[in-house]
Amino acid sequence: MDERDLRILKAIADLGTGSPERIHEETQIPVSTVHYRLNNLRDAGVIRNDLYDLDLDALGLGVTVLVEVLADYAGAHEDVAGTIAEIEGVTTLLSTMGETDFVAVAHLPDDEAVGRLLREFEEVPAVERTNSTYVIETLYDDARALSSYSLDSLVDALADE
């Protein structure tokens, strides 16, 4: 995988689409090259399906860290959340009740990146302390939440009458 592959994957993430034409517009990589590289990424197992789900281990982002954040802030909750969400590697940020204010999930390439991530958390003025947990193994992860529901349950809960 090279820089062009990574530019294509980044464009997919930013645009929310795998359209070769849209990827071309974003990256200026020729459409034919985008097609070719997408096929290679599928063959390598990085792209698992046409929804462009990524295998983060195959991509090289196999270290997952959960960071619980206790914050002390006078300003808006959203401002602190926005600052944390901008930390490179943070892919999910949850606002929580209880002892911690936020839980961040980060997918990182290695231990060095974990150190960088934690230092960046320490630099956020509102962050009083963090508690970090390395994930040893992901036992279940489904990006498409609807798959965990039966059709009947979804219709009952979400369909307009």
C-alpha positions in Angstrom: 0.0 0.0 0.0 1.4 3.4 -1.0 0.5 7.1 -0.7 -2.0 6.9 -3.5 -3.8 4.0 -1.8 -3.9 6.0 1.4 -5.2 9.1 -0.4 -8.0 7.0 -1.9 -8.9 5.5 1.5 -8.8 8.9 3.1 -11.1 10.3 0.4 -13.5 7.5 0.9 -13.6 8.3 4.7 -14.0 12.0 4.1 -16.6 11.8 1.3 -18.5 8.8 2.7 -18.6 7.2 -0.7 -16.5 4.9 -2.9 -17.5 6.6 -6.1 -14.4 6.6 -8.3 -15.5 9.8 -9.9 -15.9 11.6 -6.5 -12.6 10.1 -5.4 -10.9 11.5 -8.5 -12.4 14.9 -7.8 -11.0 14.9 -4.3 -7.6 13.4 -5.1 -6.9 14.2 -8.7 -6.0 10.5 -9.2 -7.2 9.3 -12.6 -10.5 7.4 -12.4 -9.0 4.3 -14.1 -6.3 4.3 -11.5 -8.8 4.6 -8.7 -10.7 1.6 -10.1 -7.5 -0.4 -10.3 -6.4 0.4 -6.8 -9.8 -0.2 -5.3 -9.7 -3.7 -6.8 -6.2 -4.3 -5.4 -7.3 -3.1 -1.9 -10.3 -5.5 -2.1 -7.9 -8.4 -3.1 -5.6 -7.5 -0.2 -8.5 -7.7 2.2 -8.2 -4.0 3.3 -11.6 -3.2 1.7 -14.0 -5.9 2.8 -17.1 -5.1 0.8 -18.7 -2.5 -1.5 -19.5 -0.4 1.6 -15.8 0.1 1.9 -15.5 -1.2 5.5 -11.8 -1.2 6.3 -9.9 -4.0 8.1 -7.9 -1.7 10.4 -5.4 -4.5 11.2 -4.7 -5.1 7.5 -4.4 -1.3 7.0 -1.9 -1.0 9.8 -4.1 0.6 12.5 -4.3 -2.5 14.7 -3.7 -0.9 18.1 -7.0 0.1 19.7 -7.0 2.3 22.8 -10.0 3.3 24.9 -9.4 6.6 26.7 -11.7 7.7 29.5 -11.6 11.4 30.1 -12.4 13.4 33.2 -12.7 17.0 32.3 -12.9 20.2 34.3 -14.3 23.0 32.1 -16.2 26.2 32.5 -17.2 26.5 28.8 -19.4 24.5 26.6 -19.3 20.7 26.7 -19.3 20.8 22.9 -16.1 22.9 22.8 -14.2 20.3 24.8 -15.7 17.5 22.8 -14.6 19.2 19.5 -11.1 19.6 20.8 -10.8 16.0 21.8 -12.4 14.8 18.5 -9.7 16.6 16.5 -6.9 14.6 18.1 -5.4 12.4 15.4 -6.4 8.8 15.7 -9.6 9.4 17.6 -12.4 7.6 15.6 -15.2 7.6 18.1 -16.0 10.1 20.9 -18.8 9.3 23.4 -20.2 11.7 26.0 -20.8 9.7 29.2 -22.4 10.0 32.6 -20.7 9.0 35.8 -17.1 9.6 36.8 -15.8 10.2 33.3 -17.1 12.9 30.9 -16.0 11.3 27.6 -14.8 8.0 26.3 -12.6 8.2 23.2 -11.8 5.2 20.9 -8.6 5.5 18.9 -7.2 3.2 16.2 -3.4 3.6 16.0 -0.5 2.1 14.1 1.9 1.4 17.1 3.0 2.1 20.6 4.7 5.4 19.6 1.4 6.7 18.3 -0.2 5.7 21.6 2.3 7.9 23.4 1.6 10.8 21.1 -2.1 10.4 21.5 -1.9 10.4 25.3 0.4 13.5 25.2 -2.2 15.3 23.0 -4.9 14.5 25.6 -2.7 16.0 28.3 -2.3 19.2 26.3 -6.1 19.8 26.2 -6.6 22.5 29.0 -10.0 21.1 30.1 -8.7 17.5 30.5 -8.1 16.9 34.2 -7.0 13.2 33.8 -7.4 10.2 31.6 -7.5 6.5 32.1 -6.4 4.5 29.1 -7.0 0.9 28.2 -5.3 -1.2 25.5 -7.7 -3.5 23.6 -6.3 -6.9 23.5 -8.7 -8.4 21.0 -11.9 -7.1 19.3 -14.5 -9.8 19.8 -17.4 -8.2 18.0 -17.6 -5.0 16.0 -20.3 -4.2 13.4 -20.3 -0.8 11.8 -23.8 -1.3 10.6 -25.9 -1.3 13.7 -29.1 -2.3 11.9 -27.7 -5.8 11.5 -28.1 -6.5 15.2 -31.9 -6.0 14.9 -34.6 -8.1 13.4 -36.7 -6.5 10.7 -39.8 -6.7 12.9 -38.1 -4.9 15.8 -36.9 -2.1 13.4 -40.4 -1.7 11.9 -42.0 -1.6 15.4 -39.5 0.9 16.8 -38.8 3.2 13.8 -41.5 3.0 11.1 -43.9 5.9 10.8 -47.4 4.8 11.4 
